[in-house]
Amino acid sequence: MNTFNAYFAKELPRINGALDAVDLPGPVRPIARHILQAGGKRLRPLLTVLVARLCGYAANDIYRLAVTMEMLHAATLLHDDVLDSATHRRGEPAAHTLFDMSSVILAGDALLAQANAQIAAFGDTRLSLCFSEATSHTAAGEILEIAAKGKAETSATEYETIVRGKTAWLIRASCELGALRAKADAAHTEAAAGYGENLGMAFQVVDDALDCAPQSVTGKPSGGDVREGKMTLPLRLYRASLDKTEQAVFDKNFTDGLMTEDDVQAIVERLRNAGYDMQARDAANAYLEAAQAALRRLPDKPEREVLSTLCAYVSNREK
């Protein structure tokens, strides 16, 4: 991870500088500043920069392109927190608890609009198409997740489709944008997209596994997905292990939102003791192997090693 950390330390000030330079209308700025300065890994813009450099692009306008993915991501977080009635984001109060809800929704829309404008300024329709597809697929994934809320019989295919839409597609697009800006050939662009999609799938599956970890490890209360009625992979494995009587009780409580805090913690403890969180990590590692295979089809340059170490980072995440 030293290679990744060194690269990240070098690029983070430039990425943050490009975010600070985003031109937003006055009323939008405090809300955008709140979400953009609340932390975050800046993974998506970093991926755009890494892939562009890997494919031979040296110009510094890549940072203005890269931050459009962080703007899109921030807009989805603003909207998600409203939809989920979340009180906190990254340890800070959720924006809609500090600003009125309508303003937060509109600020998310403004971030999307400005990101579109920055993409359009590059004059390459392929970039605009990539960004639009990422926006559409991310929204579709969120809609599917809302529809599946409280659905105990969510299938493996439904779960994968939700994850691909709400998380993986945006990470895929971040990589694809870098390749497109570098005018990489079709094979390298496809490989970059494949790497990003599989990395994104793994990232979300590991995130779902971390929901089972103690708060002392992650800094977040465990069992959030159970409380919110999200049938994640670890929870699907737990449900499948129950006998018919236990499963019927679980399904009713999960579907009707009747889980008490004692129920949630008991489920998380049983799930963790049975190792279903680790089984989910095994599934994530299969996606990471696919990401590494895609990466091997890209040029053998130092940036490829950094992208490879990102797979280890995702696999070993503890928060």
Secondary structure as UniProt FT lines:
FT   HELIX           2..20
FT   HELIX           26..28
FT   HELIX           29..36
FT   HELIX           43..54
FT   TURN            55..56
FT   TURN            60..61
FT   HELIX           62..84
FT   STRAND          88..89
FT   TURN            90..91
FT   STRAND          92..93
FT   HELIX           95..98
FT   HELIX           101..120
FT   TURN            121..122
FT   HELIX           125..148
FT   TURN            149..150
FT   TURN            152..153
FT   HELIX           156..163
FT   HELIX           164..168
FT   HELIX           169..181
FT   TURN            182..183
FT   HELIX           186..210
FT   TURN            211..212
FT   HELIX           215..218
FT   TURN            222..223
FT   HELIX           224..228
FT   HELIX           233..241
FT   HELIX           244..256
FT   HELIX           261..273
FT   TURN            274..275
FT   HELIX           276..295
FT   TURN            296..297
FT   HELIX           302..315
//
